[in-house]
Amino acid sequence: MQKQLSNFSRPELDRIIMMAWEDRTSFDAIKEQFGILPGAVIKLMRSELKPSSFKLWRRRTHGRITKHEAKFMNTCSGSERRRFRAKSQRG
């Protein structure tokens, strides 16, 4: 079930943005934790970032292997354990 972006608190939205900005966190990890699809993450990033920052992020993440779990599993690093938390996150 997909959750609507308007149902998230500000700290949750900030966490989603932080995870999306991080190169090692896949869209699948965001979906698993928050229940939102990659398209909704892109929409959130477009609305929350400055246009130049969004373009930079989008250019960097478009087709990136680590942002797409299925593509990552087909690489030689595909067997390594994936993290769902940023280094700065507690717990």
GUGU-318562 format. One record per atom (N, C-alpha, C): residue number from 1; residue in three letters; atom name; x, y, z. Coordinates in Angstrom, 3 decimals. Example, Ala and Ser with C-alpha at 12.3 -4.5 7.8 and 13.67 -1.06 7.14 Angstrom:
<nodes>
NODE   k   r  a       px       py       pz
NODE   1 ALA  N   13.190   -5.690    7.800
NODE   1 ALA CA   12.300   -4.500    7.800
NODE   1 ALA  C   13.200   -3.300    7.800
NODE   2 SER  N   12.850   -2.250    7.080
NODE   2 SER CA   13.670   -1.060    7.140
NODE   2 SER  C   12.900    0.030    7.870
</nodes>
This chain:
<nodes>
NODE   k   r  a       px       py       pz
NODE   1 MET  N    0.845   -1.191    0.000
NODE   1 MET CA    0.000    0.000    0.000
NODE   1 MET  C    0.885    1.248    0.000
NODE   2 GLN  N    0.591    2.158   -0.905
NODE   2 GLN CA    1.370    3.380   -1.014
NODE   2 GLN  C    0.800    4.444   -0.081
NODE   3 LYS  N    1.668    5.100    0.654
NODE   3 LYS CA    1.277    6.148    1.582
NODE   3 LYS  C    1.368    7.503    0.879
NODE   4 GLN  N    0.451    8.396    1.174
NODE   4 GLN CA    0.452    9.732    0.577
NODE   4 GLN  C    1.495   10.611    1.271
NODE   5 LEU  N    2.166   11.454    0.509
NODE   5 LEU CA    3.198   12.320    1.068
NODE   5 LEU  C    2.641   13.273    2.114
NODE   6 SER  N    1.392   13.676    1.983
NODE   6 SER CA    0.800   14.623    2.936
NODE   6 SER  C    0.591   13.987    4.317
NODE   7 ASN  N    0.669   12.663    4.419
NODE   7 ASN CA    0.477   11.981    5.698
NODE   7 ASN  C    1.745   11.916    6.541
NODE   8 PHE  N    2.868   12.367    6.005
NODE   8 PHE CA    4.128   12.298    6.728
NODE   8 PHE  C    4.367   13.555    7.541
NODE   9 SER  N    5.020   13.393    8.684
NODE   9 SER CA    5.411   14.541    9.499
NODE   9 SER  C    6.659   15.169    8.876
NODE  10 ARG  N    6.998   16.368    9.304
NODE  10 ARG CA    8.182   17.051    8.772
NODE  10 ARG  C    9.457   16.237    9.020
NODE  11 PRO  N    9.662   15.680   10.220
NODE  11 PRO CA   10.865   14.856   10.417
NODE  11 PRO  C   10.910   13.626    9.499
NODE  12 GLU  N    9.770   13.017    9.219
NODE  12 GLU CA    9.733   11.878    8.306
NODE  12 GLU  C   10.095   12.307    6.889
NODE  13 LEU  N    9.551   13.438    6.453
NODE  13 LEU CA    9.889   13.950    5.116
NODE  13 LEU  C   11.382   14.259    5.023
NODE  14 ASP  N   11.926   14.856    6.078
NODE  14 ASP CA   13.354   15.162    6.092
NODE  14 ASP  C   14.178   13.881    6.016
NODE  15 ARG  N   13.728   12.838    6.684
NODE  15 ARG CA   14.436   11.552    6.664
NODE  15 ARG  C   14.387   10.925    5.264
NODE  16 ILE  N   13.227   11.013    4.622
NODE  16 ILE CA   13.095   10.487    3.258
NODE  16 ILE  C   14.038   11.235    2.319
NODE  17 ILE  N   14.099   12.555    2.447
NODE  17 ILE CA   14.991   13.370    1.614
NODE  17 ILE  C   16.442   12.984    1.872
NODE  18 MET  N   16.802   12.793    3.136
NODE  18 MET CA   18.168   12.413    3.472
NODE  18 MET  C   18.514   11.052    2.862
NODE  19 MET  N   17.585   10.111    2.943
NODE  19 MET CA   17.819    8.782    2.375
NODE  19 MET  C   17.916    8.849    0.857
NODE  20 ALA  N   17.066    9.665    0.235
NODE  20 ALA CA   17.092    9.795   -1.224
NODE  20 ALA  C   18.386   10.455   -1.681
NODE  21 TRP  N   18.889   11.402   -0.924
NODE  21 TRP CA   20.113   12.107   -1.297
NODE  21 TRP  C   21.327   11.199   -1.169
NODE  22 GLU  N   21.274   10.273   -0.203
NODE  22 GLU CA   22.392    9.366    0.032
NODE  22 GLU  C   22.515    8.361   -1.116
NODE  23 ASP  N   23.672    8.234   -1.701
NODE  23 ASP CA   23.881    7.364   -2.860
NODE  23 ASP  C   23.679    5.887   -2.558
NODE  24 ARG  N   24.024    5.440   -1.368
NODE  24 ARG CA   23.968    4.016   -1.056
NODE  24 ARG  C   22.571    3.515   -0.701
NODE  25 THR  N   21.640    4.394   -0.412
NODE  25 THR CA   20.296    3.980   -0.024
NODE  25 THR  C   19.430    3.834   -1.267
NODE  26 SER  N   18.884    2.650   -1.455
NODE  26 SER CA   18.086    2.396   -2.658
NODE  26 SER  C   16.653    2.911   -2.490
NODE  27 PHE  N   15.988    3.101   -3.632
NODE  27 PHE CA   14.578    3.484   -3.594
NODE  27 PHE  C   13.749    2.376   -2.944
NODE  28 ASP  N   14.202    1.130   -3.077
NODE  28 ASP CA   13.489    0.012   -2.463
NODE  28 ASP  C   13.542    0.095   -0.936
NODE  29 ALA  N   14.657    0.561   -0.381
NODE  29 ALA CA   14.781    0.730    1.064
NODE  29 ALA  C   13.817    1.814    1.551
NODE  30 ILE  N   13.692    2.879    0.791
NODE  30 ILE CA   12.760    3.954    1.144
NODE  30 ILE  C   11.321    3.429    1.080
NODE  31 LYS  N   11.042    2.650    0.048
NODE  31 LYS CA    9.700    2.064   -0.089
NODE  31 LYS  C    9.397    1.131    1.076
NODE  32 GLU  N   10.373    0.333    1.471
NODE  32 GLU CA   10.177   -0.616    2.565
NODE  32 GLU  C    9.937    0.100    3.893
NODE  33 GLN  N   10.675    1.168    4.141
NODE  33 GLN CA   10.543    1.878    5.411
NODE  33 GLN  C    9.340    2.809    5.465
NODE  34 PHE  N    9.032    3.469    4.353
NODE  34 PHE CA    8.007    4.509    4.369
NODE  34 PHE  C    6.792    4.201    3.503
NODE  35 GLY  N    6.869    3.190    2.656
NODE  35 GLY CA    5.730    2.801    1.833
NODE  35 GLY  C    5.437    3.733    0.663
NODE  36 ILE  N    6.458    4.419    0.150
NODE  36 ILE CA    6.239    5.297   -1.006
NODE  36 ILE  C    7.085    4.814   -2.177
NODE  37 LEU  N    6.549    4.948   -3.361
NODE  37 LEU CA    7.198    4.489   -4.578
NODE  37 LEU  C    8.272    5.478   -5.045
NODE  38 PRO  N    9.200    5.029   -5.885
NODE  38 PRO CA   10.244    5.932   -6.382
NODE  38 PRO  C    9.698    7.199   -7.043
NODE  39 GLY  N    8.607    7.092   -7.756
NODE  39 GLY CA    8.016    8.273   -8.386
NODE  39 GLY  C    7.593    9.318   -7.368
NODE  40 ALA  N    7.082    8.864   -6.227
NODE  40 ALA CA    6.687    9.792   -5.167
NODE  40 ALA  C    7.921   10.421   -4.519
NODE  41 VAL  N    8.998    9.665   -4.421
NODE  41 VAL CA   10.248   10.214   -3.876
NODE  41 VAL  C   10.766   11.304   -4.806
NODE  42 ILE  N   10.735   11.051   -6.097
NODE  42 ILE CA   11.179   12.047   -7.085
NODE  42 ILE  C   10.307   13.298   -6.995
NODE  43 LYS  N    9.003   13.099   -6.863
NODE  43 LYS CA    8.069   14.231   -6.738
NODE  43 LYS  C    8.373   15.045   -5.476
NODE  44 LEU  N    8.647   14.347   -4.378
NODE  44 LEU CA    8.991   15.017   -3.121
NODE  44 LEU  C   10.287   15.816   -3.285
NODE  45 MET  N   11.279   15.197   -3.883
NODE  45 MET CA   12.558   15.881   -4.069
NODE  45 MET  C   12.389   17.110   -4.958
NODE  46 ARG  N   11.572   17.002   -5.998
NODE  46 ARG CA   11.332   18.137   -6.892
NODE  46 ARG  C   10.686   19.302   -6.124
NODE  47 SER  N    9.768   18.981   -5.218
NODE  47 SER CA    9.056   20.041   -4.500
NODE  47 SER  C    9.872   20.629   -3.343
NODE  48 GLU  N   10.786   19.847   -2.778
NODE  48 GLU CA   11.519   20.302   -1.590
NODE  48 GLU  C   12.884   20.914   -1.890
NODE  49 LEU  N   13.489   20.541   -3.008
NODE  49 LEU CA   14.822   21.052   -3.331
NODE  49 LEU  C   14.738   22.248   -4.277
NODE  50 LYS  N   15.803   23.033   -4.262
NODE  50 LYS CA   15.912   24.098   -5.260
NODE  50 LYS  C   16.012   23.426   -6.623
NODE  51 PRO  N   15.559   24.094   -7.690
NODE  51 PRO CA   15.622   23.477   -9.020
NODE  51 PRO  C   17.014   22.985   -9.404
NODE  52 SER  N   18.043   23.755   -9.098
NODE  52 SER CA   19.400   23.334   -9.458
NODE  52 SER  C   19.831   22.109   -8.644
NODE  53 SER  N   19.441   22.051   -7.374
NODE  53 SER CA   19.773   20.893   -6.540
NODE  53 SER  C   19.034   19.658   -7.008
NODE  54 PHE  N   17.773   19.832   -7.392
NODE  54 PHE CA   17.005   18.695   -7.895
NODE  54 PHE  C   17.637   18.147   -9.173
NODE  55 LYS  N   18.017   19.040  -10.090
NODE  55 LYS CA   18.632   18.595  -11.345
NODE  55 LYS  C   19.930   17.845  -11.079
NODE  56 LEU  N   20.727   18.338  -10.149
NODE  56 LEU CA   21.971   17.677   -9.781
NODE  56 LEU  C   21.683   16.289   -9.203
NODE  57 TRP  N   20.741   16.213   -8.281
NODE  57 TRP CA   20.375   14.931   -7.666
NODE  57 TRP  C   19.830   13.962   -8.713
NODE  58 ARG  N   18.954   14.439   -9.557
NODE  58 ARG CA   18.322   13.578  -10.565
NODE  58 ARG  C   19.362   13.051  -11.557
NODE  59 ARG  N   20.262   13.899  -11.974
NODE  59 ARG CA   21.320   13.481  -12.889
NODE  59 ARG  C   22.197   12.410  -12.237
NODE  60 ARG  N   22.459   12.590  -10.930
NODE  60 ARG CA   23.305   11.649  -10.207
NODE  60 ARG  C   22.616   10.309   -9.968
NODE  61 THR  N   21.322   10.314   -9.696
NODE  61 THR CA   20.625    9.079   -9.340
NODE  61 THR  C   20.021    8.344  -10.529
NODE  62 HIS  N   19.832    9.027  -11.633
NODE  62 HIS CA   19.199    8.399  -12.788
NODE  62 HIS  C   20.032    7.216  -13.290
NODE  63 GLY  N   19.479    6.027  -13.175
NODE  63 GLY CA   20.158    4.829  -13.643
NODE  63 GLY  C   21.274    4.326  -12.747
NODE  64 ARG  N   21.477    4.962  -11.604
NODE  64 ARG CA   22.543    4.560  -10.680
NODE  64 ARG  C   22.236    3.177  -10.111
NODE  65 ILE  N   23.190    2.295  -10.164
NODE  65 ILE CA   22.992    0.916   -9.733
NODE  65 ILE  C   22.612    0.828   -8.262
NODE  66 THR  N   23.240    1.612   -7.400
NODE  66 THR CA   22.970    1.505   -5.965
NODE  66 THR  C   21.601    2.044   -5.574
NODE  67 LYS  N   20.967    2.830   -6.428
NODE  67 LYS CA   19.640    3.359   -6.101
NODE  67 LYS  C   18.529    2.397   -6.502
NODE  68 HIS  N   18.869    1.357   -7.248
NODE  68 HIS CA   17.872    0.389   -7.713
NODE  68 HIS  C   18.314   -0.998   -7.287
NODE  69 GLU  N   17.607   -1.575   -6.337
NODE  69 GLU CA   17.993   -2.854   -5.738
NODE  69 GLU  C   18.189   -3.958   -6.776
NODE  70 ALA  N   17.306   -4.064   -7.745
NODE  70 ALA CA   17.407   -5.129   -8.745
NODE  70 ALA  C   18.690   -4.991   -9.563
NODE  71 LYS  N   19.061   -3.767   -9.907
NODE  71 LYS CA   20.297   -3.562  -10.661
NODE  71 LYS  C   21.515   -3.865   -9.790
NODE  72 PHE  N   21.437   -3.508   -8.508
NODE  72 PHE CA   22.552   -3.726   -7.593
NODE  72 PHE  C   22.810   -5.220   -7.391
NODE  73 MET  N   21.761   -6.013   -7.319
NODE  73 MET CA   21.909   -7.446   -7.075
NODE  73 MET  C   22.640   -8.140   -8.224
NODE  74 ASN  N   22.655   -7.568   -9.408
NODE  74 ASN CA   23.327   -8.148  -10.570
NODE  74 ASN  C   24.802   -7.768  -10.664
NODE  75 THR  N   25.321   -7.004   -9.700
NODE  75 THR CA   26.724   -6.599   -9.725
NODE  75 THR  C   27.548   -7.522   -8.835
NODE  76 CYS  N   28.861   -7.372   -8.890
NODE  76 CYS CA   29.729   -8.196   -8.056
NODE  76 CYS  C   29.575   -7.842   -6.575
NODE  77 SER  N   29.103   -6.637   -6.249
NODE  77 SER CA   28.871   -6.226   -4.863
NODE  77 SER  C   27.475   -6.591   -4.387
NODE  78 GLY  N   26.702   -7.235   -5.224
NODE  78 GLY CA   25.304   -7.539   -4.914
NODE  78 GLY  C   25.086   -8.397   -3.694
NODE  79 SER  N   26.107   -9.110   -3.253
NODE  79 SER CA   25.930   -9.966   -2.082
NODE  79 SER  C   26.235   -9.250   -0.776
NODE  80 GLU  N   26.795   -8.040   -0.832
NODE  80 GLU CA   27.122   -7.344    0.416
NODE  80 GLU  C   25.865   -6.819    1.087
NODE  81 ARG  N   25.922   -6.720    2.411
NODE  81 ARG CA   24.781   -6.280    3.213
NODE  81 ARG  C   24.480   -4.810    2.935
NODE  82 ARG  N   23.190   -4.478    2.773
NODE  82 ARG CA   22.771   -3.098    2.503
NODE  82 ARG  C   22.330   -2.429    3.791
NODE  83 ARG  N   22.693   -1.145    3.958
NODE  83 ARG CA   22.268   -0.354    5.115
NODE  83 ARG  C   21.032    0.446    4.760
NODE  84 PHE  N   20.129    0.602    5.719
NODE  84 PHE CA   18.950    1.432    5.527
NODE  84 PHE  C   19.051    2.724    6.323
NODE  85 ARG  N   20.118    2.918    7.079
NODE  85 ARG CA   20.235    4.109    7.901
NODE  85 ARG  C   21.456    4.923    7.515
NODE  86 ALA  N   21.312    6.218    7.657
NODE  86 ALA CA   22.466    7.090    7.469
NODE  86 ALA  C   23.371    6.962    8.681
NODE  87 LYS  N   24.642    7.268    8.521
NODE  87 LYS CA   25.579    7.185    9.640
NODE  87 LYS  C   25.168    8.103   10.786
NODE  88 SER  N   24.495    9.204   10.446
NODE  88 SER CA   24.092   10.172   11.466
NODE  88 SER  C   22.824    9.779   12.204
NODE  89 GLN  N   22.133    8.739   11.748
NODE  89 GLN CA   20.867    8.333   12.366
NODE  89 GLN  C   21.143    7.455   13.582
NODE  90 ARG  N   20.434    7.706   14.655
NODE  90 ARG CA   20.579    6.908   15.867
NODE  90 ARG  C   19.885    5.565   15.722
NODE  91 GLY  N   20.344    4.620   16.521
NODE  91 GLY CA   19.628    3.334   16.618
NODE  91 GLY  C   20.159    2.229   15.812
</nodes>
